[in-house]
């Protein structure tokens, strides 16, 4: 009998923090843009799913950690004094 291992990014808080960590390690292009596929692929390789990715993006936006462009093609990290990730 095999036991399923715990999925690492099922907790939205953990997933959002991982997403921001991944985005922080990527060199932005023009105007601070980080193309969504540059954070999506590493997130999925860390064990996340598409649904967990969408939830993480939504929570990171809600917390003021990043902004998702209305086109959905890129994000920007947000540096605000009241939006600490810790």
C-alpha positions, 0 to 999 in steps of 0.5 A: 500500500502506497501512501500519498505524500503531502502536496507542498503548495496546497496551503494558499499562504505557503503557495503565495509566499513561494510564488513571490519567492520565485518572482523575486529571483527573476530579472524583470523586463521593461517597467518591472514586468515579470512574464507569467510563464517565468513564474508559472513553470517553476511553481508547477515544478515545485509541485503546485497545480494550476489551481494552486497557482491561480489561488497563490496569485490571487492571495499575493494580489490581495496581500499587496505583494504583486500586481497582475496585469489585466491581460494576465501576461505579466506581474509586477512585484510591489514594494510597499511599507505595509505589505511585508511578506514575513 
